[in-house]
Amino acid sequence: MSLAQTSLKQALRMRWWEPVLWIALFASPLLLPAQAPIINETAIWALFALSLDLVLGYAGIVSLGHAAFFGFGAYTAALVARHVSPDPHLGLLVAIVASALLGLAASFTVLRGTDLTRLMVTLGLALILLELGNKLDWLTGGTDGIQGLTIAPVLGKFEFGLDGRVASYFTLTLLLVFFLISRMIVNSPFGATLKAIRDNKLRAMAIGVPVNARLVAIYTVAAGIAGAAGAAFTLTSGYVSLEALSFDRSADVMLMVVIGGIGWLYGGILGAVVFKVIQDVLSQITPQYWMFWIGLFLVVLVLVGRDRLLRPWTWGRKA
């Protein structure tokens, strides 16, 4: 076995706390049945944050319009369920492919320019899709969205119920699958070239790394994963609205990645959990000021340092 293969095998090997974490995540809908809908929503956000971290944390592509792919996947799944088939597997697959193709087309707009240019271009893409979703009301429902969708049972047996248990397991399974795929990507030679591009693009070009091809590839993959998150939202809730394409969704997922840690795959999961806890718990206590606590947490995170504040989570941060 070569040195590279040995290093990859070691990187992919799970640490002792990782199986415990995933077992706890999958047990949570059973242990906390009343919180199953929130668990499902948190898992969707975590999957969305995972896709953003691939382009931001590992490729260095700043994106403030990542909701474009989330919303595109959400609307694609809704249209498939309404006009083609209520099968959730088909809707999920079509949404992933459609979002990945959109990411492929959009990736060529982020190959040039500075981080500020990329930020504005990605934001512009999301705003364009938001306006199209509003104007094409004959297709998207406009401001009313697409409601009352009928979704078939998962695997033909498990129906999405109001309790949210099937929905949470459906989304947690997607999260685990795409996490493992992302982990293989970032720990592969391909992932090593992405980190080289992130750290110094000119140096990566000088040693022969096909920079543009790598950025196009990872942007396409991340868009597909974001589309999967959007499809999961539609399939588990039975509706989709323009909120899926809004700037707030892009801003919130950016906050989650920052809270959890950029360039660490578990950062999206951690950030989603922290964000949802603050949003759902503290908003019940202070419904008008819960965003204040988000801001305060970010300030403390910067002043104290993530490694000291979240030390048990950041041991061995390699994903």
Steps between C-alpha positions, in 0.01 A plus 500: 500500500639839400560786741213699344258210541610453860450869576154496338398192699611665824315821415177313427518295819238618750607620841348353814245779546367500143291179519366621835398830342318337208328246724381786719373691197303201370368419848382854564161465319422200724630658819340837427190419291342839561809666351512286184386786269774725639755219463394462137537873437840506672621209285390687186692807610804285583495345152471847347789627713709198398462598134605859571805389697625300201530815290583747775714301741683273257505691169499856633199607290301764689129456428219715632239360265518130579123498550472502119585129492296418809193671359552359151511148644193572715293625207621219273388237751165676535441512124596135462260402781214701349540433127702178463492267799455527879789257549742678739800310364437624148444856620820489702706362212367752245555787747863397558573473128321828418679691777835352400443612139411849624818496709700392195362791297554747785850376583652678201396834651716449811825402327620856464513801725546557872302368794283813489423437133406139570284605791304743285468257207364221720264742671381620158424144390278442803320832447438415133345165593296665774357749251431227245321299767286802576418587138441148366202448727336262248787260574618582851182634659661841550477635852266215598751234403410141423285352774303187574748259345432129531820306569507121475642289787876453523595158359127449446444436873580800719264795468595854591278569800428806709720364779808555282668173594524352149600842367782530753638156417474573128699822538750357749572218255563754224727694734705191584532389136610839373728550801684178416522600133632844595748345738638278225528803272687729738740226613582390146778636276225709338424652841869569557512702177192695615678598821804602298281724284336646810834578663679638193337490159807623311727243661252223421499609135880507499528136607258388229167478686206554256350773716195585292402137448528430874288802593234412244487142629466585870249778431287254302516237776415756770205627296367145469523450877324832562230386257462180702444711812238705317328186372496356852330816621226473236449126533473504879285814526277458193543857378755753378493879487721789392658495844713208378676741262520798735813680612419416862551130427844566350594724793380249761696210350809721485457570873474128571824424318678782682366386838594136444833561334603559138698221336368231736217277378353459846489878526181517298328246725618673817411843367151386398436350844621812684304732271176303534535472877543875530219566253242256639579513871594862553234630260240356739656698784571822310318475165600853395867481593620147421727635225677698772613172654628380163706817471623470859603140440698602191676777694595256778612249238737755349632636832548169679588285201315200363764247609465602864124556496419176313806297599332154527362539148821618340736220604649358184318736268597317182181367342 
